Structures are given as structure tokens and as C-alpha cells.
Amino acid sequence: MTLRRVLFWAHLAVGVCAGLVILTMSFTGVLLMYERQLIEWSDRAYRTSPTGAERLPIETLLARAAEQRPQQAPTAITLRADRRAPAAIAFGQTTVYQDIYTGQLVGEPTTGVRRVMSEARAWHRWLSLDGEGRAVGKAISGWSNLIFLFIVLSGMYLWIPRVGWRGVRAVALFRTGLRGKARDFNWHNVIGIWSAVPLAIIVATAAPISFPWANALVYRIAGEAPPAPSAPASRSNTAPRGERTARAASTDGLNQLWARAEQQVTGWRSINLRLAGLDEGPAVFAIDAGTGGQPQLRSTLSLHRTTGEVVRWEPFAAQSAGRRLRSWTRFTHTGEYYGLAGQTVAGIASAGAMVLVYTGLSLAFRRLVGWAARRRSVDRKDTPQSEAA
């Protein structure tokens, strides 16, 4: 039996076994394609139309937020460079939007799109199973993803035409007027050829998310020891939620520190400051110059609370090679590392994977029906006339 034949039957068999799970992950991948943009669009009602007004200082924004919610102190604030965007004030686990020109709290983030995206992510990662079943669902989706990687890689070999230009055209270009098996074969090959490379990257970069051994392998490839698993937080040393949020951090001097943070990165798009622990340590600013899913455009600036001197500056380039590679795999899986274009490519490739699953299962079913029909024909020929009568 030739290598091509072995790969073909393995390709077909594992595709049939994992097809429905792969279809689920591909469909939810399409839904999640523009997740950040859709969530931002869903909150469009909170955007303002400034008419020459200046944004209120950070200290004023936080003071007015605290006045309107005296039962709970702000724990973080996020501002965007977009003058129409509201400030996002965190009160513990709750986020409230604030008009940056009046200081008025205008409402909480919408839930509709977020709920849809959360459900799609649950199906994508662990087949929406709950409780102890979540680990099982995550294992099924993870191994199905590895099977899909084999399908894509073996497909790259199987889709290579063995004869000249006519063979290339037959499997690389859509042909009109086809129906049934010929149409499914044409679609399967054409979409497979054009989506093979992005699909291989998307599927391979999902492995570190699903498996600890794959996550560790990323760091070893970069020549580093993998980080130790984080220990679960101890509840005994944790104050009740009410106590943690009751004491507000001092905001004195934050205006100057925030201005210094804005100067650190040209073209910043959002800056976040966590207020918890601000009285005991430096002010830590998370600065993002990208879309939110581009780690290479994120950085952290720590400023001395009273002097404003730089305590620590950590751009993406300052991170270890292992951390950079791990961030690349995480956000290349969704395409976000490469911005809107990367998200679009990832989404189109996921849509292509849906067609591959459909046409693959259809071709397998047609092959099974044809095999069964041939067996019946052979059995009838082998049956003596007297027995048939």
C-alpha cells in the first residue's frame, strides 16, 4: 500500500470521527472573528460628541465616580484616546461607563453581544459543558484540534496534483456546472488548497491553549524553562469582598502621573490604571497602542507614586523570548496579532473549514453508499440461481 493511500484512508477515517467537533469549533470560530469590534459596537450608545470640551482630569473623574457610588470604591480606570469614548470605571467585578466631560456615570456595558460571544467561546473551548464535564469537553476539543492538524497536514499532501496544469486547475479553481460528488470533490480540494496554510497555523497555535505539555513546549522551543503552574489563591488570606473595596486609594498626584504615562507611548489607544495597592506601591499603567489583541503593542509602565520616576518599563520587546512566543501563539490563533486583517483571514479560514467538514463527510458518505451497493451487487452475482429463486 502506497504512502498516499495510507494517508488518504487515515485522513478520511479521523475526519469522520472528529468531523462534528471540528465543525462546532469552526462555526464558533467564525462567530468570534470580530468579537472585540462587535462588543465595542454594542456599546456605541455610550459614545459622546465633544464640542470643544476638555476631558476632565483623572482625579476629578475618580472623585465624581466615587460620589455617585459611595458604597464601593473604584478599583481601576481605563481611558481611550478616542475623544468620543467613555471612561471605564471598575468597581470590583462591575464596570461602569463614565462621560469623560461631565463625570456622569452613564451605564454598564451591554450584555447581549457579550452573552452570545461568551456562549460561542464556551462551545469553542469545552463544548459548553459545565462543572466536571468542562475538563472532558476541553479534552475532546483539544484532541479534535490535533486531529484536525493531521487532517490539514495530510490534506496538503493529498491535494497536490500529480499531473500538469490541467490537474492543478481541477483542484485549485472552482468549476461551474458541477453537481453531487463532483461538486463536493471540487469544493473540498479548492478550499483545502487555499486555506491549508492559515488553517495549519490557526490549529497548531491552539495546542498550547488546550494542553499544558504544548504550553511548556512553546517555552522550551524558545530555550526557556516553562513557568511553574500558578497556585490557587488562598482564601484564608483574602479579605471579604466588601472590605477589599471599602477603602479607597488616594488619588492625589494621579493627574501628573497619568500625563507622564500618556507621553511614554506615541499613538497609545488605551491606558489602564489599577487603583488597588496604589498607596503601598508604584502606579502601574497598562498601555495599549493596538486593538487589544496585539501583545506586541502592549506595554507596562510603573511610576513612583510620589516622585513620578520610572520604576519599571516593560514593552513587549523586553519580555523573554518564551513569553513573546507564547503571546504570539495565543493571539495568532484568533488572528488578532495581525490586527483586523489577521482576524479576517482567521475567520475566512474557519468558514472554509466548515465547508471542508461538510464536503468531507458528504464524500465519505457517498463512498460508503457506493461500497455498500457494490457489495450487494457482488453478493447477488455469487448467489446460485436456485437459491435466488
C-alpha positions in Angstrom: 0.0 0.0 0.0 1.4 3.4 -1.0 2.0 6.3 1.3 -0.6 8.3 -0.5 -3.2 5.6 0.0 -2.4 5.2 3.7 -2.7 8.9 4.3 -5.9 9.0 2.4 -7.6 6.4 4.5 -6.3 7.9 7.7 -7.4 11.3 6.5 -10.9 10.0 5.8 -11.2 7.9 9.0 -10.2 10.6 11.5 -12.1 13.2 9.6 -15.3 11.2 10.0 -14.6 10.6 13.7 -13.9 14.2 14.7 -15.9 15.9 12.0 -18.8 17.2 14.1 -16.5 18.6 16.8 -14.3 20.3 14.2 -17.4 21.7 12.6 -18.5 23.1 16.0 -15.1 24.7 16.6 -15.0 26.2 13.1 -18.5 27.6 13.3 -17.9 29.3 16.7 -14.5 30.5 15.4 -16.4 32.4 12.7 -18.8 33.9 15.3 -15.8 35.0 17.4 -14.0 36.5 14.4 -14.7 40.2 15.2 -15.5 39.7 18.9 -13.8 42.9 20.1 -15.2 45.0 17.3 -18.7 43.7 17.9 -18.6 44.3 21.6 -17.4 47.9 21.0 -20.2 48.4 18.5 -22.7 47.1 21.0 -21.7 49.9 23.5 -22.0 52.6 20.8 -24.8 54.3 22.8 -22.3 55.5 25.4 -20.2 57.4 22.9 -20.3 61.2 23.1 -19.9 64.1 20.6 -17.4 66.5 22.1 -17.9 70.2 21.2 -14.5 71.6 22.1 -14.7 70.5 25.7 -11.7 69.2 27.5 -11.6 65.8 29.2 -11.8 66.0 33.0 -8.6 65.2 34.9 -8.2 61.7 36.2 -8.5 62.8 39.8 -11.8 64.6 39.1 -13.2 61.6 37.1 -12.4 59.2 40.0 -13.8 61.6 42.6 -17.1 62.1 40.8 -17.4 58.3 40.2 -16.9 57.7 44.0 -19.5 60.3 44.8 -22.1 58.6 42.6 -21.3 55.1 44.0 -20.3 55.8 47.6 -21.0 52.2 48.7 -18.0 50.9 46.7 -14.6 52.5 45.8 -13.3 52.5 42.3 -10.6 49.8 41.7 -9.4 50.7 38.2 -9.9 53.2 35.4 -9.4 52.8 31.6 -9.3 55.7 29.2 -9.1 55.6 25.4 -7.5 58.1 23.1 -10.8 58.3 21.2 -12.4 61.6 22.5 -15.8 60.1 22.0 -15.3 57.0 24.1 -16.3 57.0 27.7 -14.1 56.1 30.6 -14.5 52.6 32.0 -14.5 52.6 35.8 -14.2 49.3 37.6 -15.9 48.8 41.0 -14.7 45.4 41.9 -16.2 43.0 39.4 -18.5 45.6 38.0 -17.6 48.0 35.2 -19.5 51.3 34.7 -19.0 53.8 31.8 -18.4 57.4 32.7 -18.8 60.5 30.5 -15.3 62.0 30.4 -16.5 65.6 30.0 -19.1 65.7 32.8 -18.0 62.8 35.1 -21.5 61.4 35.0 -21.8 57.6 35.2 -23.9 56.7 32.2 -24.4 53.0 32.5 -22.9 49.5 32.5 -21.7 47.6 29.4 -24.4 46.0 27.3 -24.9 42.2 27.7 -26.5 40.9 24.5 -23.4 40.6 22.3 -21.2 39.7 25.2 -23.6 36.8 26.1 -23.5 35.5 22.6 -19.7 35.7 22.4 -19.4 34.1 25.8 -21.6 31.2 24.8 -19.7 30.8 21.5 -16.4 30.7 23.4 -17.8 28.1 25.8 -18.7 25.8 22.8 -15.4 26.6 21.1 -13.3 25.6 24.1 -15.1 22.9 26.0 -18.3 22.2 24.0 -20.3 24.3 26.5 -20.1 21.6 29.2 -20.4 22.7 32.8 -18.9 21.6 36.1 -16.7 18.5 36.0 -17.8 18.0 32.4 -15.8 21.1 31.3 -12.5 19.2 31.6 -13.9 16.4 29.4 -15.2 18.9 26.9 -11.8 20.7 26.8 -10.0 17.4 26.3 -12.4 16.4 23.4 -12.0 19.8 21.7 -8.2 19.7 22.2 -7.7 16.3 20.8 -10.1 17.0 17.9 -8.0 20.1 17.2 -4.9 17.9 17.0 -6.7 15.5 14.7 -7.7 18.5 12.6 -4.0 19.4 12.4 -3.2 16.0 11.0 -6.1 16.3 8.5 -4.8 19.7 7.3 -1.2 18.5 7.0 -2.1 15.2 5.3 -4.5 17.1 3.1 -1.6 19.3 1.9 0.0 16.2 0.5 -3.2 14.7 -0.8 -4.3 17.9 -2.6 -1.0 18.2 -4.5 -2.0 17.3 -8.1 0.0 14.6 -9.7 -0.3 15.8 -13.3 0.3 19.1 -15.1 -1.7 22.3 -15.4 -5.0 20.5 -16.0 -4.5 18.7 -12.8 -3.7 21.9 -11.0 -6.8 23.7 -12.4 -9.0 20.8 -11.5 -8.2 21.0 -7.8 -7.2 24.7 -7.4 -10.0 26.5 -9.1 -13.8 26.4 -8.7 -15.6 24.8 -11.6 -19.1 25.7 -12.5 -21.9 23.3 -13.5 -20.8 20.5 -11.2 -23.3 18.7 -9.0 -23.2 15.9 -6.4 -19.9 14.1 -5.8 -18.0 16.1 -8.5 -19.1 19.4 -6.9 -18.2 18.3 -3.4 -14.8 17.0 -4.6 -14.0 20.3 -6.3 -15.1 22.4 -3.3 -13.1 20.2 -0.9 -9.9 20.4 -2.9 -10.1 24.1 -3.8 -10.9 25.3 -0.3 -8.4 22.9 1.2 -5.6 24.2 -1.0 -6.3 27.9 -0.5 -6.9 27.6 3.3 -4.4 25.0 4.2 -1.6 27.3 5.4 -3.7 29.6 7.6 -5.6 26.7 8.9 -2.4 24.9 9.9 -1.2 27.9 11.8 -4.6 28.5 13.5 -4.9 24.9 14.5 -1.3 24.5 15.6 -1.4 27.6 17.8 -4.4 26.3 19.6 -2.5 23.4 21.1 -0.8 25.5 23.9 -4.2 26.7 24.9 -5.5 23.2 25.3 -2.6 21.2 26.7 -0.1 22.0 29.4 2.6 20.0 27.6 2.1 22.1 24.5 2.3 25.3 26.5 5.6 24.1 28.1 6.9 23.1 24.6 6.5 26.7 23.5 8.9 27.9 26.2 11.3 25.0 25.5 11.4 25.9 21.8 12.4 29.5 22.9 15.2 27.9 25.1 13.5 28.6 28.4 12.2 26.6 31.3 8.4 26.7 31.3 6.9 28.7 34.2 5.6 26.8 37.2 1.8 26.4 37.3 0.3 29.1 39.4 -1.0 28.0 42.8 -4.7 28.6 43.5 -5.3 31.7 45.6 -5.6 31.1 49.3 -9.0 32.2 50.7 -7.7 32.4 54.2 -5.6 35.4 53.5 -8.2 37.2 51.4 -10.3 39.8 53.0 -14.1 39.7 52.3 -15.1 41.5 49.1 -16.8 44.3 51.0 -13.6 45.1 52.9 -11.4 45.0 49.8 -13.5 47.6 48.1 -14.5 49.8 51.0 -11.2 51.6 51.4 -10.4 54.0 48.5 -6.8 54.6 47.4 -5.6 58.1 47.5 -5.8 59.8 44.0 -3.5 62.7 44.9 -0.9 63.3 42.2 -2.5 61.0 39.6 -3.0 63.8 37.1 0.7 64.2 36.7 1.4 60.5 36.7 -1.3 59.9 34.0 0.2 62.7 31.8 3.6 61.0 32.1 2.1 57.7 31.1 0.5 59.3 28.0 3.9 60.6 26.9 5.5 57.2 27.2 4.0 55.7 24.1 3.2 57.7 21.0 -0.1 56.7 19.4 -1.5 54.9 22.5 -5.1 53.9 22.2 -6.0 52.9 25.8 -4.4 53.2 29.2 -5.5 51.3 32.3 -4.6 52.0 35.9 -5.3 49.7 38.7 -6.1 51.5 42.0 -5.8 48.5 44.3 -2.5 48.8 46.2 -1.8 52.2 44.9 -1.0 53.6 48.3 1.6 50.9 49.0 3.4 50.7 45.7 4.1 52.3 42.3 1.3 53.3 39.9 1.2 50.6 37.2 -0.1 51.7 33.8 -1.1 49.2 31.2 -0.6 51.0 27.9 -2.1 49.6 24.6 -1.3 51.0 21.2 -3.2 48.3 19.3 -6.6 46.7 19.1 -6.5 44.9 22.5 -5.4 41.6 21.0 -1.9 42.7 19.8 0.5 41.9 22.6 3.4 43.4 20.6 1.7 46.8 21.0 1.1 46.5 24.8 3.5 47.6 27.5 3.6 48.3 31.2 4.9 51.4 32.9 5.4 51.6 36.7 5.9 55.1 38.1 7.0 56.0 41.6 3.9 57.2 43.5 5.3 60.5 44.8 8.3 61.4 42.6 6.9 60.2 39.2 10.2 58.5 38.4 10.1 55.3 36.2 10.3 52.3 38.5 9.9 49.8 35.6 9.3 50.0 31.9 8.3 46.7 30.2 7.5 46.9 26.5 6.8 43.7 24.6 10.4 43.5 23.3 11.7 43.5 26.9 9.9 40.2 27.7 11.6 36.9 27.5 11.6 35.0 24.2 9.3 32.4 25.7 6.7 34.9 26.9 6.8 36.6 23.5 6.4 33.3 21.6 3.6 32.3 23.9 1.8 35.6 23.3 2.3 35.1 19.6 0.7 31.7 19.6 -2.2 32.9 21.7 -3.2 35.8 19.5 -2.2 34.2 16.2 -4.8 31.5 16.9 -7.5 34.2 16.7 -5.7 36.3 14.1 -5.7 39.3 16.4 -1.9 39.5 16.5 -2.1 40.9 12.9 -5.0 43.2 13.6 -8.2 43.4 11.6 -6.6 41.7 8.5 -5.5 38.7 10.7 -8.9 38.4 12.3 -10.5 38.4 8.8 -8.1 35.7 7.5 -8.7 33.5 10.6 -12.5 33.9 10.2 -12.5 33.1 6.5 -10.3 30.1 7.1 -12.7 28.9 9.8 -15.6 29.3 7.4 -13.6 27.3 4.9 -13.1 24.6 7.5 -16.8 24.3 7.8 -17.1 23.6 4.1 -14.3 21.1 4.3 -16.1 19.2 7.0 -19.4 19.2 5.1 -17.8 18.1 1.8 -15.5 15.6 3.5 -18.4 13.9 5.3 -20.5 14.1 2.1 -17.8 12.4 0.1 -17.2 9.8 2.8 -21.0 9.1 2.9 -21.1 8.7 -0.9 -18.1 6.4 -0.8 -19.9 4.3 1.9 -23.1 4.1 -0.1 -21.2 3.2 -3.3 -19.3 0.5 -1.4 -22.5 -1.0 0.0 -24.1 -1.0 -3.5 -21.1 -2.8 -4.9 -21.2 -5.4 -2.1 -24.9 -6.1 -2.8 -24.2 -6.5 -6.5 -21.3 -8.9 -5.8 -23.5 -10.9 -3.4 -26.3 -11.2 -5.9 -23.8 -12.5 -8.6 -22.4 -15.0 -6.1 -25.8 -16.4 -5.1 -26.8 -19.5 -7.2 -30.0 -19.1 -9.3 -31.7 -21.9 -7.3 -31.1 -20.0 -4.0 -32.2 -16.8 -5.5 -35.5 -18.4 -6.7 
